[in-house]
């Protein structure tokens, strides 16, 4: 009897990092946590998975990364969940402040470009400042 060869194909799928694609059991395995821990974190507001039309929790890669980060803070840094909540809140505040700073810097640069177009070149003399066009 001849050995039967089967062909295997590999499919690569690229998904946005924020799109919910993992069910709770898969997300828990990826984050190396018990599914009940994920439910508790959701209850506390530490994680907010998407929901399917039927209400199934769907975790994204960003969610899994956040779960790993929470686990790192609790196990390696020794923070309790209240500490984790505070750290995450401060990080969100910082991110908001950074976005606001970026917007203000863009506004400032726009104002500078506008002002450069409105400036009149001047030439300094020993007694007064006069417009360069008047000095000719």
C-alpha positions as CSV (number, residue, x, y, z in Angstrom):
1,X,0.0,0.0,0.0
2,X,1.4,3.3,-1.0
3,X,1.8,6.1,1.5
4,X,-0.7,8.9,0.9
5,X,0.7,12.4,0.8
6,X,-1.5,15.3,1.8
7,X,-0.7,18.8,1.0
8,X,-0.7,21.4,3.7
9,X,-1.4,25.0,3.0
10,X,-0.7,27.8,5.3
11,X,-2.9,30.9,5.3
12,X,-1.7,34.1,6.7
13,X,-4.3,36.5,7.9
14,X,-3.6,40.1,8.8
15,X,-6.0,41.7,11.2
16,X,-6.1,45.2,12.7
17,X,-4.6,45.2,16.2
18,X,-7.8,46.7,17.6
19,X,-10.2,44.4,16.0
20,X,-11.8,41.8,18.4
21,X,-11.0,38.4,17.0
22,X,-10.2,36.1,20.0
23,X,-12.8,34.5,22.2
24,X,-12.2,34.6,25.9
25,X,-10.6,31.1,26.1
26,X,-8.0,32.0,23.4
27,X,-7.3,35.4,24.8
28,X,-6.8,33.9,28.2
29,X,-4.4,31.4,26.8
30,X,-2.5,34.0,24.9
31,X,-2.2,36.2,28.0
32,X,-1.5,33.1,30.2
33,X,-4.4,33.8,32.5
34,X,-7.6,32.1,33.6
35,X,-10.7,33.2,31.7
36,X,-12.3,34.2,35.0
37,X,-9.5,36.7,35.5
38,X,-10.4,38.3,32.2
39,X,-14.0,38.6,33.3
40,X,-12.9,40.1,36.6
41,X,-10.7,42.6,34.8
42,X,-13.6,43.6,32.5
43,X,-15.8,44.1,35.6
44,X,-13.2,46.4,37.1
45,X,-12.9,48.4,33.9
46,X,-9.3,47.3,33.2
47,X,-10.2,45.8,29.8
48,X,-13.1,46.4,27.5
49,X,-13.5,43.6,24.9
50,X,-15.7,44.1,21.9
51,X,-18.9,42.0,21.7
52,X,-20.2,39.9,18.8
53,X,-23.9,40.5,17.8
54,X,-24.8,37.6,20.1
55,X,-22.8,39.1,23.1
56,X,-19.7,36.9,23.0
57,X,-16.6,38.7,24.2
58,X,-14.1,39.3,21.4
59,X,-10.6,40.3,22.4
60,X,-8.2,42.1,20.1
61,X,-4.4,41.9,20.0
62,X,-4.3,45.2,21.8
63,X,-6.5,43.7,24.6
64,X,-4.2,40.7,24.9
65,X,-1.1,43.1,25.1
66,X,-2.9,45.1,27.8
67,X,-3.7,41.9,29.7
68,X,0.0,40.9,29.6
69,X,0.9,44.4,30.8
70,X,-1.5,44.1,33.7
71,X,-0.1,40.8,34.6
72,X,3.4,42.2,34.4
73,X,2.5,45.0,36.8
74,X,0.9,42.7,39.3
75,X,3.4,39.9,39.3
76,X,6.7,41.6,38.5
77,X,6.1,45.0,40.1
78,X,3.9,43.8,42.9
79,X,1.1,46.3,42.2
80,X,-2.4,45.4,43.4
81,X,-5.3,46.1,41.0
82,X,-6.0,49.5,42.4
83,X,-2.4,50.4,41.6
84,X,-2.7,49.0,38.1
85,X,-5.9,51.1,37.6
86,X,-4.0,54.2,38.7
87,X,-1.0,53.6,36.5
88,X,-3.3,53.0,33.5
89,X,-5.3,56.1,34.2
90,X,-2.1,58.2,34.5
91,X,-0.9,56.8,31.2
92,X,-4.1,57.7,29.5
93,X,-3.8,61.2,31.0
94,X,-0.3,61.5,29.7
95,X,-1.3,60.3,26.3
96,X,-4.0,62.9,26.2
97,X,-1.6,65.6,27.3
98,X,0.9,64.5,24.6
99,X,-1.9,64.7,21.9
100,X,-2.8,68.2,23.1
101,X,0.8,69.3,23.1
102,X,1.2,68.0,19.5
103,X,-1.9,69.9,18.4
104,X,-0.6,73.1,20.1
105,X,2.8,72.7,18.4
106,X,1.0,72.3,15.0
107,X,-1.0,75.4,15.7
108,X,2.1,77.4,16.6
109,X,4.0,76.3,13.5
110,X,1.0,77.3,11.4
111,X,0.9,80.7,13.1
112,X,4.6,81.1,12.5
113,X,4.2,80.3,8.8
114,X,1.4,82.9,8.6
115,X,3.4,85.5,10.4
116,X,6.5,85.0,8.2
117,X,4.3,85.9,5.2
118,X,3.1,89.1,6.9
119,X,6.5,90.4,8.1
120,X,8.1,93.3,6.4
121,X,11.8,93.2,6.1
122,X,13.5,96.1,8.0
123,X,17.0,97.6,8.0
124,X,18.5,99.1,11.0
125,X,20.3,102.5,10.7
126,X,22.2,104.3,13.4
127,X,19.3,106.4,14.4
128,X,16.1,104.5,13.6
129,X,14.6,101.4,12.2
130,X,13.1,102.0,8.8
131,X,11.5,99.7,6.3
132,X,14.0,98.3,3.8
133,X,11.7,99.5,0.9
134,X,11.8,103.1,2.3
135,X,15.6,103.1,2.6
136,X,16.2,102.7,-1.1
